[in-house]
Amino acid sequence: MTFSVSVVIPAHNAARTLAACLDSVYAQTHPPHQVIVVDDGSTDATARIAEGRPHPAQGPPCTLIRQWPNRGVSAARNAGIAAATGDVVFFLDSDEALTSDSVANALEILEKDPECGCVHGVIAPEPLFDDGPVERYRVLHAHWWRVRGAGVVETAFFAQAAVRREVFERIGGFDEGLRDSEDLELSDRLAPHYRIVLTDRVIARHDEVDRLGPLLAETYRRALVLVPALASARRGGRRNLTANSPASVVTAAFTLAALPLARRRPALPAAGLAAFCAANAGLLRFAARQHGPAFVPYAAGVHFLVIGSLLTGAGVGALRMLLPGDRAAGRRTAGERA
């Protein structure tokens, strides 16, 4: 069986990356049946770039759907699903570019496993556009934890994912009330009915956040729904993908708790930092292989700050769970698990 593929690209103010994204789609060894860009309320040149791709010899013309005002990625993906005619819908975020065999590899996995409803991939260890050390750390960590989790999983991330069309006919589309964590909410509905496969044969280079402040703010915001998400997963008997090991989180928490005692007992935070580095030894070795030994202390420091932001956000989210007006947050799931 040969699947026809509709590639759906939600885009909001994606002028910087959309051309590279589309070029990677039209360079696939398995040509797409249809390419759909959903312009979700952009105010830049996103629509014009979509209309200008591709050259007629490269494949089907790019179908542009324009939404106004901005409605969020869930609504954009749902609009793409509604317009898709392929057997498989391949979602690709507009700030990513696929390796040339990614679509073919995803379809091969789907074809060999009729029970598999979704195949999703990993972030490449190099960014789409290299904007400095924060971005290098970010994509390196994203690659590291996803590759560690490759196999049959219960969580899907739809930044680069192939989904059988029948999945949406059975379970519905994305929750348009969510602008974060929509992947995990859909995963909760998908996993009881279909197998989900995470593979390192589907790879995308990602243009990530490149400044420390926005990175920490994003981590904090996503962590606000972490505790409700973990509670929901346990109630459902599911084990989701984790971006950070329990040892990493515990040693970071210990170190932060020991910092106020640093003047009187400096050995405590020093021991905590040593334990934190030991807990992340695999990641740090990978950082050394990718960017050299001099990058390791920087990566360790940024990673510690990221875990600190995660812990802060999770703590605030847990407190909010206790407030009656915020219990609805328990229905939401986190974009990255602790």
C-alpha positions as CSV (number, residue, x, y, z in Angstrom):
1,M,0.0,0.0,0.0
2,T,1.3,3.5,-0.9
3,F,-0.1,6.2,1.3
4,S,-1.0,9.7,-0.1
5,V,0.3,12.4,2.2
6,S,-1.1,15.8,3.0
7,V,1.5,18.0,4.8
8,V,-0.1,20.5,7.1
9,I,2.0,23.5,8.3
10,P,0.5,25.9,10.8
11,A,2.2,29.2,10.6
12,H,2.1,32.5,12.6
13,N,4.6,35.2,11.7
14,A,6.9,32.6,10.2
15,A,8.6,34.6,7.5
16,R,12.0,33.9,8.9
17,T,11.7,30.1,8.6
18,L,8.8,29.2,6.3
19,A,10.8,29.1,3.0
20,A,13.3,26.6,4.5
21,C,10.4,24.6,5.9
22,L,8.6,24.4,2.6
23,D,11.8,23.7,0.7
24,S,12.4,20.7,2.9
25,V,8.9,19.4,2.2
26,Y,9.3,19.6,-1.5
27,A,12.7,17.9,-1.3
28,Q,11.2,14.7,0.3
29,T,12.0,11.4,-1.3
30,H,8.3,10.5,-0.9
31,P,6.6,13.5,-2.7
32,P,3.6,14.9,-0.8
33,H,0.2,14.6,-2.4
34,Q,-0.8,18.0,-0.9
35,V,0.9,20.8,0.9
36,I,-1.2,23.1,3.1
37,V,0.0,26.2,4.9
38,V,-2.5,27.6,7.5
39,D,-1.6,31.3,8.0
40,D,-2.9,31.9,11.5
41,G,-3.3,35.7,11.7
42,S,0.2,36.6,10.5
43,T,1.2,40.2,10.2
44,D,4.5,39.6,8.3
45,A,5.3,38.0,4.9
46,T,4.2,34.5,5.8
47,A,1.3,34.3,3.3
48,R,3.4,35.8,0.4
49,I,6.2,33.2,1.0
50,A,3.6,30.4,1.0
51,E,2.1,31.6,-2.3
52,G,5.6,31.8,-3.8
53,R,6.5,28.2,-3.2
54,P,7.2,25.9,-5.0
55,H,8.5,26.0,-8.5
56,P,5.9,24.1,-10.6
57,A,8.3,21.3,-11.3
58,Q,8.8,20.5,-7.7
59,G,5.4,19.2,-6.8
60,P,1.8,20.3,-6.0
61,P,1.2,24.0,-5.5
62,C,1.1,25.1,-1.9
63,T,-2.5,25.6,-0.7
64,L,-2.8,28.6,1.6
65,I,-5.5,28.9,4.2
66,R,-5.8,32.3,6.0
67,Q,-7.3,32.7,9.4
68,W,-8.0,36.0,11.1
69,P,-7.5,36.8,13.8
70,N,-4.9,34.5,15.3
71,R,-6.7,31.5,16.8
72,G,-3.7,29.3,17.9
73,V,-2.0,26.2,16.7
74,S,-4.9,23.9,17.5
75,A,-7.3,25.8,15.3
76,A,-4.7,26.0,12.6
77,R,-4.0,22.3,12.6
78,N,-7.8,21.6,12.6
79,A,-8.2,23.8,9.6
80,G,-5.5,21.9,7.8
81,I,-7.1,18.5,8.7
82,A,-10.4,19.7,7.3
83,A,-8.7,20.6,4.0
84,A,-6.5,17.5,3.8
85,T,-7.4,14.8,1.3
86,G,-4.4,12.4,1.9
87,D,-4.5,9.0,3.6
88,V,-2.0,10.4,6.1
89,V,-1.7,13.9,7.5
90,F,1.9,14.9,8.2
91,F,2.1,17.9,10.6
92,L,5.2,20.1,10.4
93,D,5.8,23.2,12.4
94,S,6.7,26.2,10.3
95,D,10.0,26.7,12.2
96,E,11.3,23.3,11.3
97,A,12.9,21.7,8.2
98,L,12.8,17.9,7.6
99,T,15.6,15.6,6.5
100,S,14.8,14.4,3.0
101,D,13.7,10.9,3.9
102,S,11.6,11.7,7.0
103,V,8.2,11.4,5.3
104,A,9.1,8.1,3.6
105,N,10.4,6.7,6.9
106,A,7.2,7.7,8.8
107,L,5.0,6.1,6.1
108,E,7.1,2.9,6.2
109,I,6.5,2.5,10.0
110,L,2.8,3.2,9.5
111,E,2.5,0.7,6.7
112,K,4.3,-2.1,8.6
113,D,2.2,-1.6,11.7
114,P,-1.6,-1.3,11.1
115,E,-2.2,-0.7,14.8
116,C,0.1,2.4,14.7
117,G,-1.9,5.6,14.4
118,C,0.8,8.2,14.8
119,V,4.6,8.3,14.1
120,H,6.5,11.4,15.3
121,G,10.1,12.3,15.2
122,V,13.0,14.0,16.9
123,I,14.7,17.4,16.8
124,A,18.1,17.4,15.2
125,P,21.0,18.3,17.5
126,E,21.8,21.3,15.3
127,P,19.4,24.3,15.0
128,L,17.9,25.3,11.7
129,F,19.6,28.7,12.0
130,D,22.4,28.9,14.6
131,D,21.8,32.0,16.7
132,G,24.1,31.3,19.6
133,P,24.8,29.1,22.6
134,V,21.3,29.3,24.2
135,E,19.8,27.8,21.0
136,R,22.5,25.2,20.7
137,Y,21.8,24.1,24.2
138,R,18.1,24.0,23.6
139,V,18.1,21.8,20.5
140,L,20.8,19.6,21.9
141,H,18.7,18.9,25.0
142,A,15.5,18.4,22.9
143,H,17.3,15.9,20.7
144,W,18.9,14.1,23.6
145,W,15.7,13.3,25.6
146,R,13.6,12.4,22.6
147,V,16.2,10.0,21.2
148,R,16.4,8.4,24.6
149,G,12.6,7.8,24.5
150,A,12.4,6.4,21.0
151,G,10.1,3.4,20.5
152,V,6.4,2.8,21.4
153,V,5.3,5.6,23.6
154,E,2.1,7.1,25.0
155,T,2.8,10.7,24.1
156,A,2.9,12.3,20.7
157,F,4.4,15.7,19.7
158,F,2.9,17.0,16.5
159,A,5.7,19.4,15.5
160,Q,6.8,16.7,13.0
161,A,4.3,13.8,13.0
162,A,2.4,11.6,10.6
163,V,-1.1,10.6,11.6
164,R,-3.5,8.3,9.8
165,R,-6.5,10.2,8.7
166,E,-8.9,7.7,10.4
167,V,-7.5,8.8,13.8
168,F,-9.2,12.2,13.5
169,E,-12.4,10.6,12.3
170,R,-12.5,8.5,15.4
171,I,-11.2,10.7,18.2
172,G,-11.7,14.2,16.8
173,G,-9.1,17.0,16.3
174,F,-7.1,19.3,18.5
175,D,-8.7,21.1,21.4
176,E,-9.0,24.7,20.2
177,G,-9.3,25.9,23.8
178,L,-5.6,25.1,24.3
179,R,-2.7,27.2,23.1
180,D,-0.2,25.1,25.0
181,S,-0.1,21.4,25.7
182,E,-2.6,20.5,22.8
183,D,-0.2,17.7,21.8
184,L,-0.6,16.0,25.2
185,E,-4.3,16.5,25.4
186,L,-4.8,14.8,22.0
187,S,-2.3,12.1,23.0
188,D,-4.5,11.3,26.0
189,R,-7.4,10.5,23.6
190,L,-5.2,8.8,20.9
191,A,-3.2,6.4,23.1
192,P,-6.1,4.2,24.2
193,H,-7.0,3.3,20.6
194,Y,-3.7,3.4,18.6
195,R,-0.1,2.7,19.0
196,I,2.2,5.8,19.0
197,V,5.8,5.5,17.8
198,L,8.6,8.0,18.4
199,T,11.4,7.4,15.9
200,D,14.8,8.9,15.2
201,R,14.2,8.2,11.5
202,V,12.0,11.3,11.3
203,I,14.3,14.3,12.0
204,A,13.7,18.1,11.8
205,R,16.1,21.0,12.4
206,H,14.3,23.5,14.6
207,D,14.7,27.3,14.9
208,E,14.5,27.5,18.7
209,V,14.5,30.3,21.3
210,D,17.9,31.9,21.4
211,R,17.9,34.1,24.5
212,L,18.0,32.9,28.1
213,G,15.2,35.1,29.5
214,P,12.6,33.9,27.0
215,L,13.8,30.3,27.4
216,L,13.3,30.4,31.2
217,A,9.9,32.2,30.8
218,E,8.7,29.6,28.4
219,T,9.8,26.8,30.7
220,Y,8.0,28.4,33.7
221,R,4.8,28.9,31.7
222,R,4.7,25.3,30.5
223,A,5.5,24.0,33.9
224,L,2.4,25.7,35.4
225,V,0.3,22.8,34.3
226,L,2.9,20.1,35.0
227,V,1.5,18.8,38.4
228,P,-2.1,18.5,37.1
229,A,-0.8,16.8,34.0
230,L,1.1,14.2,36.0
231,A,-1.9,13.6,38.2
232,S,-4.1,13.1,35.1
233,A,-1.6,10.6,33.6
234,R,-1.4,8.5,36.7
235,R,-5.2,8.3,36.9
236,G,-5.2,7.1,33.4
237,G,-2.4,4.5,34.1
238,R,-0.2,6.1,31.4
239,R,3.6,6.8,31.5
240,N,4.4,9.8,29.3
241,L,7.7,10.9,27.8
242,T,9.9,12.8,30.2
243,A,12.3,15.6,29.2
244,N,14.3,15.3,32.5
245,S,15.2,12.4,34.7
246,P,13.9,12.3,38.3
247,A,17.5,12.4,39.6
248,S,18.1,15.7,37.6
249,V,15.0,17.3,39.1
250,V,15.7,16.1,42.7
251,T,19.4,17.2,42.7
252,A,18.4,20.6,41.3
253,A,15.8,21.0,44.0
254,F,18.3,20.1,46.7
255,T,20.8,22.5,45.3
256,L,18.3,25.4,45.2
257,A,17.2,24.6,48.8
258,A,20.8,24.6,50.0
259,L,21.7,27.9,48.4
260,P,20.5,30.0,51.4
261,L,23.0,28.0,53.6
262,A,25.9,28.5,51.3
263,R,27.7,31.0,53.6
264,R,27.6,28.8,56.6
265,R,27.8,25.4,54.9
266,P,29.2,25.9,51.3
267,A,29.7,22.2,50.9
268,L,26.0,21.6,50.6
269,P,25.2,23.5,47.4
270,A,28.6,22.4,46.0
271,A,27.6,18.8,46.6
272,G,24.2,19.4,45.1
273,L,25.8,20.9,41.9
274,A,28.1,17.9,41.7
275,A,25.2,15.5,42.0
276,F,23.2,17.5,39.4
277,C,26.1,17.2,36.9
278,A,26.4,13.5,37.7
279,A,22.6,13.0,37.1
280,N,23.1,14.7,33.7
281,A,26.3,13.0,32.8
282,G,24.9,11.6,29.6
283,L,23.6,14.9,28.4
284,L,26.9,16.7,29.2
285,R,28.9,14.0,27.4
286,F,26.7,14.5,24.4
287,A,27.2,18.3,24.6
288,A,31.0,17.7,24.7
289,R,30.8,15.5,21.5
290,Q,28.7,18.1,19.7
291,H,30.3,21.3,20.7
292,G,33.6,20.5,22.5
293,P,34.5,20.3,26.2
294,A,34.4,24.1,26.6
295,F,30.6,24.1,26.0
296,V,29.9,21.7,28.9
297,P,30.0,24.1,31.8
298,Y,27.8,26.5,29.9
299,A,25.3,23.8,29.0
300,A,25.3,22.6,32.6
301,G,24.6,26.1,33.9
302,V,21.8,26.8,31.5
303,H,20.3,23.4,32.2
304,F,20.3,24.0,35.9
305,L,18.5,27.3,35.4
306,V,15.9,25.6,33.1
307,I,15.2,23.0,35.8
308,G,15.0,25.7,38.4
309,S,12.3,27.5,36.2
310,L,10.5,24.2,35.8
311,L,10.4,23.6,39.5
312,T,9.2,27.2,40.2
313,G,6.4,26.9,37.6
314,A,5.4,23.4,38.8
315,G,5.3,24.7,42.4
316,V,3.1,27.7,41.4
317,G,0.9,25.3,39.4
318,A,0.5,23.0,42.3
319,L,-0.6,25.8,44.6
320,R,-3.1,26.9,42.0
321,M,-4.6,23.4,42.0
322,L,-5.7,24.1,45.6
323,L,-7.7,27.1,44.6
324,P,-11.2,26.4,43.5
325,G,-11.2,28.8,40.6
326,D,-8.1,27.2,39.1
327,R,-9.0,23.5,39.3
328,A,-9.8,23.5,35.6
329,A,-6.1,23.6,35.1
330,G,-6.1,19.9,36.0
331,R,-7.6,19.1,32.7
332,R,-4.5,20.5,30.9
333,T,-1.3,18.7,30.2
334,A,2.2,20.0,30.0
335,G,4.2,20.5,26.8
336,E,7.2,19.0,28.5
337,R,7.2,16.6,31.5
338,A,9.6,16.9,34.3
